[in-house]
Amino acid sequence: MSIRLMICDDDVFIRESLKLICQLQPDFSVIHTCGGGHEAAALVAEEPVDVVLMDMRMPNGDGVEGTRLVKQLWPATKVLILTTFDDEQHIIDALRHGASGYLLKNSDPSRLMEAVRTVHSGSVLMDSSVALKLAHLLRHSNAETSASASQTEALNQPNWAHYQLNASEQAIIQHIANGLSNREIASTLFLSEGTIKNYVTEILAKLELRDRTQLAIWYWKQLSRH
């Protein structure tokens, strides 16, 4: 069964190029193309798709707004953000509105095709360079922002009990989401680095996630749901 796609980009050349590449894939079917987030939402309302390739910088509803509207109308649709604009706050906003991943436009076409299949399967995906920038933002936010975020997180924590995560695992997840390495977490919690590695392995298994990047994304997306 084909993966039904929408391509949303205000650059006609990029939009048509992506359409051509996708149509060469035997398991892809391009249902819609459009040039803005508002139009994307209108098209999804008429005929839902499985995955939206969503540009970030668009005049008629940017990628963040487009993601919010599409996910409100059809929560099952996966949104993969594609952009050359690697602004950290836009990344966080798009993820909090339900985006399943974030990939830079200069990625190899084969990487893009695999990314579509990855998010369609239900996994989350983030370009490694973007993940590093996000981790840097989370670790080096100023004291006022950190205090505000801490107050918000206190009210909007994930449902830890539902995922059977104990206090130590909860703390480790929060540290990973804030960009700390295993060594830094070990120092903070007064545990060995090996113990932290074991905890991370168990956490990933419990949540059925692939790696630390997916875990960080999972945590930030959970905060917006409670």
C-alpha positions in Angstrom: 0.0 0.0 0.0 1.4 3.4 -1.0 2.4 6.1 1.4 0.1 9.0 0.6 2.1 12.3 0.6 1.5 16.1 0.6 4.4 18.4 -0.3 4.0 21.9 1.1 6.7 24.5 0.0 6.2 28.0 -1.3 9.1 27.5 -3.7 7.6 26.0 -6.9 10.9 24.6 -8.1 11.6 22.8 -4.8 8.0 21.6 -4.6 8.0 20.1 -8.1 11.5 18.7 -7.6 10.4 16.9 -4.4 7.2 15.7 -6.2 9.3 14.2 -9.0 11.7 12.5 -6.6 8.8 11.1 -4.5 6.9 9.8 -7.5 10.0 7.7 -8.5 9.4 5.7 -5.3 7.2 2.6 -5.9 5.7 2.9 -2.4 5.0 6.7 -2.6 1.9 8.5 -4.0 1.9 12.3 -4.1 -1.8 13.4 -3.4 -1.4 17.1 -2.9 1.1 19.9 -3.4 0.7 23.4 -2.0 2.6 26.6 -1.0 1.6 27.3 2.6 0.4 25.9 5.9 -3.1 27.2 5.6 -3.6 25.6 2.2 -2.1 22.4 3.5 -4.8 22.3 6.3 -7.5 22.9 3.7 -6.3 20.1 1.5 -6.0 17.7 4.4 -9.6 18.5 5.4 -10.7 17.5 1.8 -8.5 14.4 1.5 -6.2 13.2 4.3 -2.7 12.0 3.6 -0.2 9.8 5.6 2.8 12.2 5.6 3.2 15.9 4.9 6.6 17.2 3.8 6.4 20.7 5.3 8.6 23.7 4.6 9.3 25.9 7.6 9.5 29.5 6.1 6.3 30.2 4.1 4.3 33.4 3.9 0.8 31.9 4.0 1.2 29.9 7.2 4.7 28.8 8.2 5.7 25.2 9.0 4.8 25.6 12.7 1.3 26.9 12.0 0.8 24.4 9.2 1.8 21.6 11.5 -0.6 22.8 14.2 -3.5 23.0 11.8 -2.9 19.7 10.1 -2.5 17.8 13.3 -5.7 19.4 14.7 -7.7 18.3 11.6 -6.1 14.9 11.2 -4.0 13.7 14.1 -2.9 10.5 12.4 -1.1 12.5 9.7 2.7 12.6 10.2 4.5 15.9 9.5 8.1 15.9 8.5 9.6 19.4 8.6 12.0 20.2 5.7 14.0 23.4 5.8 17.3 25.2 5.3 16.4 27.4 8.3 17.7 25.6 11.4 16.2 27.9 14.0 16.1 26.1 17.3 12.8 27.7 18.6 11.0 26.8 15.4 12.1 23.2 15.9 10.7 23.1 19.4 7.5 24.8 18.4 6.9 22.4 15.5 7.6 19.3 17.7 5.3 20.6 20.4 2.5 20.9 17.8 3.0 17.3 16.8 5.7 17.2 14.0 7.3 13.7 13.8 10.7 14.9 12.6 12.9 17.6 11.2 15.3 17.3 8.3 17.4 19.8 6.5 16.6 20.3 2.8 20.2 19.7 1.7 19.9 16.1 2.8 20.6 13.5 0.2 17.4 12.4 -1.6 17.8 8.8 -0.4 18.0 10.1 3.2 14.8 12.1 2.6 13.0 9.0 1.2 14.1 6.9 4.2 13.0 9.8 6.6 9.5 9.7 5.1 9.3 5.9 5.6 10.6 6.3 9.2 8.0 8.9 10.3 5.3 7.0 8.5 6.1 3.9 10.6 5.5 5.9 13.7 9.0 6.8 14.7 10.4 10.3 15.2 13.4 11.6 13.3 15.7 14.6 13.6 18.8 15.5 11.6 21.9 15.1 13.7 23.1 18.7 13.2 19.7 20.0 14.3 19.7 17.7 17.3 23.0 19.3 18.4 21.7 22.8 18.1 18.6 21.8 20.1 20.6 20.3 22.8 22.8 23.5 23.0 19.6 25.7 23.3 18.2 23.5 26.1 21.5 23.5 28.0 22.4 27.2 27.7 19.0 29.0 28.0 19.2 31.9 30.5 18.2 31.7 34.1 14.9 33.5 33.6 13.8 31.2 30.8 15.0 28.1 32.8 12.9 29.2 35.8 9.9 29.7 33.6 10.3 26.4 31.9 10.8 24.6 35.2 7.5 26.0 36.4 5.7 24.9 33.3 7.3 21.5 33.3 6.2 21.0 36.9 2.6 21.4 35.8 2.9 19.5 32.5 5.0 16.4 33.3 4.5 13.2 31.3 2.3 10.5 32.8 5.3 8.7 34.3 3.2 5.9 35.9 1.6 5.0 32.6 5.0 4.2 31.2 6.2 2.5 34.4 9.2 4.9 34.8 10.7 5.2 38.3 12.1 8.3 39.8 15.7 7.6 38.6 14.5 7.0 35.1 12.4 10.2 35.1 15.4 12.2 36.2 17.6 10.7 33.5 15.1 11.4 30.8 14.8 15.0 31.9 18.6 15.4 31.9 18.9 13.9 28.4 16.1 16.2 27.1 18.2 19.1 28.5 21.3 17.9 26.5 23.4 16.3 29.2 25.8 13.5 28.3 25.9 10.2 30.2 29.0 11.4 32.0 27.4 14.6 33.0 24.2 12.8 34.2 26.4 10.3 36.2 28.1 13.2 37.9 24.9 15.0 38.7 23.2 11.9 40.1 26.3 10.5 41.8 26.1 7.3 39.8 28.6 5.5 37.5 28.6 6.2 33.8 27.9 2.5 33.2 24.9 2.6 35.5 23.5 5.5 33.5 24.1 3.6 30.2 22.1 0.7 31.6 19.3 3.0 32.7 19.2 4.6 29.2 19.0 1.2 27.5 16.1 0.2 29.8 14.3 3.5 29.2 14.5 3.2 25.5 13.2 -0.4 25.6 10.2 0.7 27.8 9.3 3.5 25.5 10.1 1.6 22.3 12.5 4.4 21.1 15.6 4.0 19.1 18.1 6.5 20.6 18.6 9.5 22.8 17.5 12.0 20.2 14.1 10.2 19.9 13.9 10.2 23.8 14.5 13.9 24.0 11.8 14.6 21.4 9.4 12.2 23.2 9.9 14.2 26.4 9.3 17.6 24.9 6.3 16.4 23.0 4.8 14.9 26.2 5.0 18.2 28.0 2.6 19.7 25.4 0.0 17.0 25.9 -0.8 17.2 29.6 
